[in-house]
Amino acid sequence: MRSLLLFLSLLTIATPATSKIKVAVVNDADSALIYEYVAFTIFNNSENRLPCAFNPSTYAEQIVVSGLSEKYEVSKIELPSHLVGYPGIQPMKKWIKSLIGQFDYVVLIESHNITDSEHNTNAILTGAGLYSRAGLSAEVYSTLSVTVYATSDGKPFYVNSQYFKKVNEYKYSEVKNRFNPEMCDYVVTELKGLIDEHICESFKVAKLYSEDSLFVIFQCASLQQQPGINAALEKNVRDTTLVTGWYYISETPNYFERKLDKSDETYFIDPKPIVTERNFSSVEMYETNFRGSRPDYAGLVVTMDEYGKKAFALSTYKSYDKRLAFIVNNKLVYAPIVQTIVRDGITNIRRFEYNTNDANALKQEIKVPKGLPAAKRVRAEDLPPIQGEKP
């Protein structure tokens, strides 16, 4: 949670200096954390509190408030007593509409008792927690919902949330209808992911954020920086060289000015890498003549590991319409303008100045941890669009 809030504070994109849209957050969700065990016969069913230090209601509120605060003016308000327990859509709409002028949107966090029709048990589920069907399968579940209302008309942006999520790594205790306390961290992590999905989908349906922004907030924000990044930074500063990887370009002069290979352009490089070659899972070369228009044109396709994928997505989010730098052994070989958020961890290094020999030489210099794959001939026209120049 701490890392998510930290990264949310970094996700800033320049916005016009106008008054922010006002959003009220109302939390009426159940904080119960339950282990719901449904046996083959109703007489053996059991329902017990989970012994885990986690409050799903508080967590959802923190994520909603912190996620919205980057773009909106957020206030927490109380639900009127006559609406507690959700008396129906019309009284709720009337109250929401009464807030026009104070707020533009209201985000309601609440819980509903649900009947488990998905597993044909008709068990009544409350709160959030772990659900087991006779010890044969385990799923985390959450009855929590996050609904966005517009105060202009009181109408909700409804979302069809998934209540269940399989947890294949859950290990049962010897008595299966008793929760295994050693699995608390795992179950809580999975529950957070399920609640994040609910919130993310609600924000998307209400168009409070773009899909790319949501990807970064909910998929990349909790990223823990790898120790290797700081080690690479220390080496760069000590040696005044730059190890292979992707970097931010500094807006202020520093000791890491680099001239773009085969160009007169120069840039100042932030010595702290975004990712290094340790985060590359493969480097492949491609050749193309662009249907006869450019003979002997070649480039590289770099695929990143899971950390690299998220770190690079975050960097392209933060650097939209700015340049990033790709360094190979202290040499600046690519400085594209970011034109899209790269979410799949695949980048292609393509410059018209590079021919097949140049691309192959760069490929040999990049040391992928698991070894470089054999060169693969692909059509550049089929590569996904990324940041920078277009062929």
Stockholm file with secondary structure:
# STOCKHOLM 1.0

chainA/1-391         MRSLLLFLSLLTIATPATSKIKVAVVNDADSALIYEYVAFTIFNNSENRLPCAFNPSTYAEQIVVSGLSEKYEVSKIELPSHLVGYPGIQPMKKWIKSLIGQFDYVVLIESHNITDSEHNTNAILTGAGLYSRAGLSAEVYSTLSVTVYATSDGKPFYVNSQYFKKVNEYKYSEVKNRFNPEMCDYVVTELKGLIDEHICESFKVAKLYSEDSLFVIFQCASLQQQPGINAALEKNVRDTTLVTGWYYISETPNYFERKLDKSDETYFIDPKPIVTERNFSSVEMYETNFRGSRPDYAGLVVTMDEYGKKAFALSTYKSYDKRLAFIVNNKLVYAPIVQTIVRDGITNIRRFEYNTNDANALKQEIKVPKGLPAAKRVRAEDLPPIQGEKP
#=GR chainA/1-391 SS CHHHHHHHTTCCCCCCSSCCCEEEEEEECCCCEEEEEECSSGGGCEEEECCCSCCHHHHHHHHHHHHHHTTSEEEEECCCGGGTTCCCHHHHHHHHHHTBTTBSEEEEEEECCEECTTTTCCCEECSEEEEEETTSCEEEEECEEEEEEETTTCCEECCCCCCEEECTTCCCCSSTTSCCGGGHHHHHHHHHHHHHHHHHHHHHHTTSSCHHHHHIIIIITTCCCCHHHHHHHHHHHHHTCCCSEEEEECSSCCSCEEECTTSSCEEEEEEEEEEEGGGEEEEEEEEECTTTTSTTEEEEEEEECHHHHHHHHHHHHHTTTSBEEEEETTEEEECCBCCSCCCSSEEEEECTTCCHHHHHHHHHHCCCTTCCCCCCCCCGGGSCCCSSCCC
#=GC SS_cons         CHHHHHHHTTCCCCCCSSCCCEEEEEEECCCCEEEEEECSSGGGCEEEECCCSCCHHHHHHHHHHHHHHTTSEEEEECCCGGGTTCCCHHHHHHHHHHTBTTBSEEEEEEECCEECTTTTCCCEECSEEEEEETTSCEEEEECEEEEEEETTTCCEECCCCCCEEECTTCCCCSSTTSCCGGGHHHHHHHHHHHHHHHHHHHHHHTTSSCHHHHHIIIIITTCCCCHHHHHHHHHHHHHTCCCSEEEEECSSCCSCEEECTTSSCEEEEEEEEEEEGGGEEEEEEEEECTTTTSTTEEEEEEEECHHHHHHHHHHHHHTTTSBEEEEETTEEEECCBCCSCCCSSEEEEECTTCCHHHHHHHHHHCCCTTCCCCCCCCCGGGSCCCSSCCC
//
